[in-house]
Structure formats: structure tokens, C-alpha cells
């Protein structure tokens, strides 16, 4: 499984589409097998879900995120954890330990 965290300065970004990069963790049997970075491509409305699916991402962990992006990710079979804050190393450990909340409402600022 590949888990992508929207990141800037090793922190989850306040908004999914505005991250500098995604830290991708390769997880198998609830253990991290490796990690790497994917640079966030230039912003195009509705593009990021397709881009991440093309990268083989299974789970996205982000701060704020719009409903269109959430729906796009979910429609492509990508699980979303939204309204998450903190250092990426702490957040991925919470995810692995089933301590990360999936919920909250998507941002509505972009409507």
C-alpha cells in the first residue's frame, strides 16, 4: 500500500493542493518498507486525484481539502484522511497504529 501525505517543511499542509510535495510511504503488513517524495505538479483543477492514482497511491493524508478533491480521490478508490495536522513522521505512526481520524468536513472555501 502507498500512503501519500501532503507536506511542506515536514508538516502536513493546511491545504492539500498547496503542498510542496507528497511524502509517500510504502507500507506492507503495517510496517514501512520505504519512503520517497513526489513533487506536487502545477495546479490544475481536478488533476491531483488522477495524478496520485497514476502514482499508485492508495491513501491520502491531508490537512484541509476541498469536496471536489475528496470526491475525486474516493471515486478513484483512494482513501482520504482529512483535517490532519502535525509532523509527517508522527502522523504516519498514528496511521499505522489506527489512531488517525479519517473525518471532518472538506473545505468549502473554493466554492
N, C-alpha and C positions, 0 to 999 in steps of 0.2 A: 504494500500500500504506500502511496506517496501523499504526504501531508504538506501543503503549502501554507506558509504564514506570511501575510502581507507585512513588510518590515521596512523600517527606517531607523538607522542607528541602533540596531539590535533590539528595537522595541516594536511591538505591534502598532501599526499606524492607525491614526484616528479615522482614516477613510481608505477603504480597500483600493480604489482606483488611483490613489495618490501615493502609493508606496514607491520607494526607490527600487525595491527588489522583493522577490519572494525567497524565503529560506525554505527549501524543500528537504524534508526528512523522509528517508526510505525506511519504512517500518515493517518488520516481519515478526510474527509471534510476540507482538507488543514490545519489541526491542528495536532500537535504532541501529540500522546497518550502515548508514552513511548519510551525508547531507551535502547539499550544493546550493548555489544561488542561481536564480533566473532573474535577469533584468526585466523590469516592468516595461513593456513596449509603449510607444507613444499612444496617448489616449484616443480611443475611437469608441463611440457609443456602442455598447453591446458586444464588444470584441473580446474582452478579457475571459469570460467563461469559455468561449470556443478555443482561445489561445491555451488556457490551462488544461482543458480536456485534451488538446493536441499534445501537451507535455506529459500526459498520463496521470494527471493529478486526480486523486480520489476524495480528498478532504481539503477544504479551505478554512483557515482560521484568520479572522479579520476583526478590526475594530468596527467602525461604522461602515455600512454598506447599503446601497440603495436596493429597493424592492426588485427593480429590473434585473440587477446583477444576481440577487439571490435566486430569483425565478429562473434565470438563465443557467446558473450553476446546477440547481436542483433538476431542471429539465434534462440536463446532460448527465445526471446521475452522480453529481459531486455533492457530498455532504457539506453543510456550512455550519460553522460556529461563529456567531457574530456578537458584536459589542464586547469583544475580549480586549483586555489591556494587559500590559506587562512586558517583561523581558522574554524574548523568544525561547531561551533555554528553560525558563520556569514554566512557560505556557505549554511547551511540548511535553514536559514531565507531567503536568496536570492532565493533559490529553491522554497520555499513556496510562495514567492512574485512574482514569474515568472520573476526574474531579473537575472537568471543564463543562460549563453550562453551554448548551447549544443555542439558547434562546435570546429573547429580546426582539424588539421590532426593528425592521430595516429603517434606514434614514428616509425621510420624506422631503428633505431639503431640495432635492433635484427635480421635484415635480412642478 
